[in-house]
């Protein structure tokens, strides 16, 4: 009994001492609390764990029971959970509306506020040449190739093309020489075969690319017809993937815009003409387009430089050379396209070691040798007016 009495006296003395210390240093206690004010933290920092930590610290300063089930615990925990949920919702809203992180419709609205839109704002179809033997179906006829449907057209040069009803880049992968079948029988038609890809299909501009253009419009020095604005103007035209601006290319007050397609290749004539019409329709600097008066603009398509790649590989036993060749070709096409769409002012280089790394990185390839690019073991440089276009990719098993 004496021990219990003595313990109670000690606890009482401790609480009295603690209360005296708090009365003696009220300013320090206020500073301790203010250092953890919510307004000093970012939205992502205000979590349930942080609020519980503050709850425990405050309880310790107040000298109350902070254990689960205590009055203090029950009084505060509901507010802590609701507050944490509120800040989590606020963080998500911030991410949705922030230019740096917004996507989808929110990004579209922010672009629209600045006079921009996605380029393209919808996925486009693929256009292929088609070759007929015998009679030709009526223009506008429905035709099929593989699992896809197309509409027959005739170009100004007299050649026949078919335009896919489906859109997106997957439409660019059809194999030349595949049979094209009219929806209705055509008397006198002997055969119809798929030709080369005329206008590649493109996907809707992705969020990252669209956001980059928006940020450039907001913070970049694109104004008064300078180089940055010329690039922005060109890349706002449908079908343009990148524009390379060459100031004073033909003397004072001249500028040349070299246009690259959305897929990193040579754009069709219609895209080049559309950019010329938008900038300087007559090419005489009279200010009939968006270019300033006296700024003589010349728009040209990028020049294609074909690259052929050959190599020998040691493959895994369950792999095929044709499969390796297809996978390697897809990687090379992406590499070339990415390089072509890069923003650079001088020139670029397709690097031999990078091509080798792409081949070596394939899962089915154990080793390789005899790698050549255009029959050489060298880098291939390009001028600002050129883009690399993949030609033949040849893979064999004659590794040495």
C-alpha positions as CSV (number, residue, x, y, z in Angstrom):
1,X,0.0,0.0,0.0
2,X,2.9,2.3,0.8
3,X,4.4,1.5,-2.5
4,X,1.2,2.5,-4.4
5,X,0.9,5.7,-2.4
6,X,4.6,6.5,-3.1
7,X,4.1,5.9,-6.8
8,X,1.0,8.1,-7.0
9,X,3.0,10.9,-5.3
10,X,5.8,10.5,-7.9
11,X,3.3,10.7,-10.8
12,X,1.7,13.7,-9.3
13,X,5.1,15.4,-8.9
14,X,6.0,14.6,-12.5
15,X,2.8,16.0,-13.9
16,X,3.1,19.2,-11.8
17,X,6.7,19.5,-13.0
18,X,5.7,19.1,-16.6
19,X,2.9,21.6,-16.2
20,X,5.3,24.1,-14.7
21,X,7.8,23.6,-17.6
22,X,5.0,24.3,-20.2
23,X,4.0,27.5,-18.4
24,X,7.6,28.6,-18.3
25,X,8.2,28.1,-22.0
26,X,4.9,28.8,-23.9
27,X,6.7,30.4,-26.9
28,X,8.7,27.3,-27.6
29,X,5.6,25.2,-27.6
30,X,3.9,27.5,-30.1
31,X,7.0,27.4,-32.4
32,X,7.0,23.5,-32.2
33,X,3.4,23.4,-33.4
34,X,3.8,26.1,-36.1
35,X,6.8,24.3,-37.6
36,X,4.4,21.6,-38.6
37,X,1.6,23.8,-40.0
38,X,-0.2,22.3,-43.0
39,X,0.4,25.4,-45.2
40,X,4.1,24.8,-45.0
41,X,3.7,21.4,-46.7
42,X,3.0,20.3,-50.2
43,X,-0.3,18.5,-51.0
44,X,1.5,15.2,-51.4
45,X,3.2,15.5,-48.0
46,X,-0.1,15.7,-46.1
47,X,-0.8,12.0,-45.5
48,X,-2.6,10.0,-42.9
49,X,0.7,8.9,-41.4
50,X,1.9,12.5,-41.1
51,X,-1.3,13.6,-39.4
52,X,-1.2,10.7,-37.0
53,X,2.4,11.7,-36.2
54,X,1.3,15.3,-35.5
55,X,-1.6,13.9,-33.4
56,X,0.8,11.9,-31.2
57,X,3.2,14.9,-30.8
58,X,0.4,17.2,-29.8
59,X,-1.0,14.7,-27.4
60,X,2.5,14.4,-25.8
61,X,2.8,18.2,-25.5
62,X,-0.7,18.3,-23.9
63,X,0.1,15.5,-21.6
64,X,-2.9,13.4,-22.5
65,X,-3.5,9.7,-23.1
66,X,-2.9,9.0,-26.8
67,X,-3.5,5.3,-26.8
68,X,-6.1,3.7,-29.1
69,X,-9.4,3.8,-27.4
70,X,-8.6,7.0,-25.3
71,X,-10.9,10.0,-25.4
72,X,-8.2,11.9,-27.3
73,X,-7.8,9.1,-29.9
74,X,-11.5,8.8,-30.5
75,X,-12.0,12.6,-30.7
76,X,-9.2,13.1,-33.3
77,X,-9.0,10.0,-35.5
78,X,-12.2,10.6,-37.5
79,X,-11.0,14.1,-38.4
80,X,-7.5,12.8,-39.3
81,X,-8.9,10.2,-41.8
82,X,-11.3,12.8,-43.4
83,X,-8.5,15.4,-43.7
84,X,-6.1,12.9,-45.2
85,X,-8.7,11.9,-47.8
86,X,-9.4,15.6,-48.6
87,X,-5.7,16.3,-49.2
88,X,-5.4,13.1,-51.4
89,X,-8.3,14.4,-53.5
90,X,-6.7,17.8,-53.7
91,X,-3.4,16.3,-54.9
92,X,-5.3,14.3,-57.6
93,X,-7.1,17.5,-58.7
94,X,-3.9,19.4,-58.9
95,X,-2.4,16.6,-61.1
96,X,-5.4,16.7,-63.4
97,X,-5.4,20.5,-63.9
98,X,-1.6,21.1,-63.9
99,X,-0.1,21.8,-67.3
100,X,2.9,19.6,-66.4
101,X,0.7,16.5,-65.7
102,X,-2.7,17.0,-67.2
103,X,-3.9,14.6,-69.9
104,X,-6.8,13.9,-72.2
105,X,-9.7,16.4,-72.4
106,X,-8.1,18.7,-69.8
107,X,-5.0,19.0,-71.9
108,X,-7.1,19.6,-75.0
109,X,-9.0,22.4,-73.3
110,X,-5.7,24.1,-72.2
111,X,-4.3,23.8,-75.7
112,X,-7.5,25.3,-77.2
113,X,-7.1,28.3,-74.8
114,X,-3.8,29.0,-76.6
115,X,-5.1,28.4,-80.1
116,X,-3.6,24.9,-80.4
117,X,-4.9,21.5,-81.0
118,X,-3.4,18.0,-81.3
119,X,-1.6,17.3,-84.6
120,X,-3.4,15.2,-85.8
121,X,-6.4,15.6,-83.6
122,X,-7.7,12.3,-84.9
123,X,-6.0,9.1,-86.1
124,X,-5.7,9.0,-89.9
125,X,-6.1,6.2,-92.5
126,X,-3.4,4.7,-94.5
127,X,-3.3,5.1,-98.3
128,X,-1.7,2.4,-100.5
129,X,-1.2,2.2,-104.3
130,X,-3.1,-0.6,-105.9
131,X,-2.3,-2.3,-109.2
132,X,-5.0,-3.8,-111.5
133,X,-4.8,-6.3,-114.3
134,X,-7.7,-6.1,-116.6
135,X,-10.8,-3.9,-115.8
136,X,-10.7,-1.4,-113.0
137,X,-13.5,-1.2,-110.4
138,X,-15.6,2.0,-110.2
139,X,-13.9,4.8,-108.2
140,X,-15.3,4.8,-104.7
141,X,-15.8,1.0,-104.6
142,X,-15.4,-0.9,-101.4
143,X,-12.4,-3.3,-101.4
144,X,-10.8,-5.6,-98.9
145,X,-7.3,-6.5,-98.2
146,X,-6.7,-9.1,-95.5
147,X,-9.0,-8.2,-92.6
148,X,-9.4,-4.6,-93.5
149,X,-11.7,-2.6,-95.8
150,X,-10.6,0.2,-98.2
151,X,-12.2,2.7,-100.6
152,X,-10.8,3.0,-104.1
153,X,-9.5,6.4,-105.3
154,X,-7.6,7.8,-108.3
155,X,-4.8,10.4,-107.9
156,X,-4.1,13.3,-110.1
157,X,-1.2,11.4,-111.7
158,X,-3.7,8.7,-112.8
159,X,-2.5,6.1,-110.3
160,X,-5.0,4.2,-108.3
161,X,-5.0,4.1,-104.5
162,X,-7.0,2.6,-101.7
163,X,-7.7,4.4,-98.4
164,X,-8.3,2.3,-95.3
165,X,-11.5,2.7,-93.3
166,X,-9.7,1.9,-90.1
167,X,-7.2,4.4,-88.8
168,X,-4.0,4.4,-86.8
169,X,-0.4,3.2,-87.4
170,X,-1.3,-0.5,-87.5
171,X,-2.7,0.1,-90.9
172,X,0.9,0.8,-92.2
173,X,2.0,-2.8,-91.8
174,X,0.2,-4.5,-94.7
175,X,2.4,-6.5,-97.0
176,X,3.0,-5.3,-100.6
177,X,1.7,-7.8,-103.1
178,X,-1.3,-9.0,-101.0
179,X,-4.4,-9.6,-103.0
180,X,-7.0,-6.8,-103.0
181,X,-10.6,-8.0,-103.5
182,X,-13.5,-5.9,-104.7
183,X,-16.7,-6.1,-102.6
184,X,-18.6,-6.6,-105.8
185,X,-17.6,-8.7,-108.8
186,X,-16.1,-6.7,-111.7
187,X,-16.4,-8.0,-115.2
188,X,-13.0,-8.1,-116.9
189,X,-10.9,-7.7,-113.7
190,X,-8.2,-10.3,-113.7
191,X,-6.3,-9.3,-110.5
192,X,-5.7,-6.5,-108.0
193,X,-2.6,-6.4,-105.8
194,X,-1.5,-4.1,-103.0
195,X,1.3,-1.7,-103.9
196,X,3.6,0.4,-101.8
197,X,2.4,2.6,-98.9
198,X,1.6,6.1,-100.3
199,X,0.4,8.0,-97.2
200,X,1.2,6.4,-93.9
201,X,-1.5,6.4,-91.2
202,X,-0.7,8.3,-88.0
203,X,-2.1,8.0,-84.5
204,X,-3.6,11.0,-82.6
205,X,-0.9,13.1,-81.1
206,X,0.0,11.7,-77.7
207,X,-0.2,13.7,-74.4
208,X,3.5,14.1,-74.0
209,X,4.0,15.6,-77.5
210,X,1.0,17.9,-77.2
211,X,2.0,19.1,-73.7
212,X,5.5,19.9,-75.0
213,X,4.1,22.1,-77.7
214,X,1.8,23.8,-75.2
215,X,4.6,24.5,-72.8
216,X,6.7,25.8,-75.7
217,X,3.8,28.2,-76.7
218,X,3.5,29.4,-73.1
219,X,7.2,29.8,-72.2
220,X,9.2,29.7,-75.5
221,X,10.4,32.7,-77.4
222,X,8.2,32.0,-80.4
223,X,7.0,35.5,-81.4
224,X,7.5,38.1,-84.1
225,X,8.2,35.5,-86.8
226,X,11.4,34.4,-85.3
227,X,12.9,30.9,-85.8
228,X,11.0,29.4,-82.9
229,X,7.7,30.7,-84.1
230,X,8.3,29.6,-87.7
231,X,8.8,26.1,-86.3
232,X,5.6,26.3,-84.3
233,X,3.7,27.5,-87.3
234,X,4.9,24.7,-89.5
235,X,4.2,22.0,-86.9
236,X,0.7,23.2,-86.4
237,X,-0.2,22.0,-89.9
238,X,-1.8,18.6,-90.1
239,X,0.7,15.9,-91.3
240,X,3.8,17.7,-90.0
241,X,5.8,15.8,-87.5
242,X,8.8,18.1,-87.3
243,X,10.1,21.2,-89.1
244,X,13.7,22.3,-89.4
245,X,14.1,26.0,-89.9
246,X,17.1,27.4,-91.9
247,X,17.3,31.2,-91.6
248,X,18.9,33.3,-94.4
249,X,19.3,30.2,-96.5
250,X,19.2,32.1,-99.8
251,X,20.2,35.6,-98.7
252,X,18.6,38.3,-96.5
253,X,14.9,37.9,-95.5
254,X,14.8,34.3,-96.6
255,X,13.9,31.3,-94.6
256,X,13.6,27.6,-95.5
257,X,11.4,25.1,-93.7
258,X,12.3,21.5,-94.2
259,X,9.3,19.3,-93.3
260,X,9.3,15.8,-91.8
261,X,6.2,13.7,-91.8
262,X,4.5,12.5,-88.6
263,X,6.1,9.1,-89.0
264,X,9.6,10.6,-89.4
265,X,9.7,10.1,-93.2
266,X,9.2,12.2,-96.3
267,X,5.9,14.1,-96.2
268,X,3.5,13.9,-99.2
269,X,3.3,16.8,-101.6
270,X,-0.1,17.9,-100.1
271,X,1.4,18.5,-96.7
272,X,4.3,20.5,-98.0
273,X,1.9,22.7,-100.1
274,X,-0.4,23.2,-97.0
275,X,2.6,24.5,-95.0
276,X,3.7,26.8,-97.9
277,X,0.1,28.2,-98.2
278,X,-0.1,28.8,-94.4
279,X,3.3,30.6,-94.2
280,X,3.7,32.4,-97.5
281,X,1.4,31.3,-100.3
282,X,3.2,33.0,-103.1
283,X,6.7,32.6,-101.7
284,X,7.3,36.3,-102.2
285,X,7.2,37.7,-98.7
286,X,4.0,39.8,-99.3
287,X,2.5,38.9,-96.0
288,X,-0.4,36.9,-97.4
289,X,0.2,34.1,-94.9
290,X,1.2,34.1,-91.2
291,X,4.8,35.0,-92.0
292,X,5.7,38.6,-91.5
293,X,5.9,41.0,-94.5
294,X,9.2,40.7,-96.2
295,X,9.9,37.2,-94.9
296,X,10.3,35.0,-98.0
297,X,9.5,31.5,-97.0
298,X,10.4,28.3,-98.9
299,X,8.9,25.0,-97.8
300,X,10.5,21.7,-98.9
301,X,10.1,18.1,-98.0
302,X,13.0,16.4,-96.2
303,X,15.2,14.3,-98.5
304,X,15.2,10.5,-97.9
305,X,18.4,8.7,-97.5
306,X,17.9,4.9,-97.7
307,X,19.8,2.7,-95.2
308,X,20.2,-1.0,-95.8
309,X,21.3,-3.2,-92.9
310,X,22.7,-6.7,-93.1
311,X,23.9,-9.0,-90.3
312,X,24.6,-12.7,-89.4
313,X,23.3,-14.0,-86.1
314,X,23.6,-17.0,-83.8
315,X,20.0,-17.6,-82.7
316,X,18.3,-19.6,-80.0
317,X,17.2,-23.1,-81.1
318,X,13.5,-22.3,-81.0
319,X,13.8,-18.9,-82.8
320,X,13.5,-18.2,-86.5
321,X,15.6,-16.0,-88.7
322,X,12.4,-14.4,-90.1
323,X,11.2,-13.6,-86.6
324,X,14.5,-12.0,-85.7
325,X,14.5,-10.0,-88.9
326,X,11.0,-8.7,-88.3
327,X,11.7,-7.7,-84.7
328,X,15.0,-6.1,-85.7
329,X,13.3,-4.1,-88.5
330,X,10.7,-2.8,-86.1
331,X,13.4,-1.5,-83.8
332,X,15.3,0.1,-86.6
333,X,12.2,1.8,-87.9
334,X,11.6,3.3,-84.5
335,X,15.2,4.4,-84.1
336,X,15.2,6.1,-87.5
337,X,11.9,7.7,-86.9
338,X,12.9,9.1,-83.5
339,X,16.1,10.5,-84.9
340,X,14.3,12.1,-87.8
341,X,11.8,13.8,-85.5
342,X,14.5,15.2,-83.2
343,X,15.0,18.9,-83.0
344,X,18.5,19.6,-84.2
345,X,20.2,22.5,-86.0
346,X,23.1,21.0,-87.8
347,X,22.9,17.3,-88.7
348,X,22.6,13.9,-87.2
349,X,24.1,10.5,-87.3
350,X,22.8,6.9,-87.4
351,X,25.4,5.2,-85.2
352,X,26.8,1.8,-86.1
353,X,27.2,0.8,-82.4
354,X,23.6,1.7,-81.7
355,X,22.3,-0.5,-84.6
356,X,24.5,-3.3,-83.2
357,X,23.1,-2.8,-79.7
358,X,19.5,-3.1,-81.0
359,X,20.3,-6.4,-82.7
360,X,22.2,-7.7,-79.7
361,X,19.3,-6.8,-77.4
362,X,16.9,-9.1,-79.1
363,X,15.8,-11.9,-76.9
364,X,16.3,-14.6,-79.6
365,X,19.8,-13.4,-80.5
366,X,22.8,-15.0,-78.8
367,X,25.5,-13.3,-80.8
368,X,26.0,-11.5,-84.2
369,X,28.7,-10.7,-86.7
370,X,29.1,-9.2,-90.2
371,X,26.9,-6.2,-89.4
372,X,27.0,-3.6,-92.1
373,X,25.1,-0.4,-92.8
374,X,25.0,0.4,-96.5
375,X,27.7,-2.2,-96.9
376,X,30.1,-0.5,-94.5
377,X,30.9,-0.6,-90.8
378,X,30.6,3.1,-90.3
379,X,28.2,5.8,-88.9
380,X,25.9,7.4,-91.5
381,X,25.7,11.2,-91.1
382,X,22.8,13.3,-92.3
383,X,22.4,16.9,-93.2
384,X,19.6,19.0,-91.8
385,X,17.6,18.6,-95.0
386,X,17.7,14.8,-94.8
387,X,16.0,11.9,-93.0
388,X,17.0,8.3,-92.7
389,X,14.6,5.8,-94.3
390,X,15.0,2.1,-93.7
391,X,15.6,0.0,-96.8
392,X,16.3,-3.7,-96.8
393,X,17.0,-5.6,-93.6
394,X,18.8,-8.9,-94.2
395,X,19.5,-11.4,-91.5
396,X,21.2,-14.8,-92.0
397,X,22.7,-17.5,-89.9
398,X,26.2,-17.4,-91.3
399,X,27.8,-16.0,-88.2
400,X,31.6,-16.1,-88.1
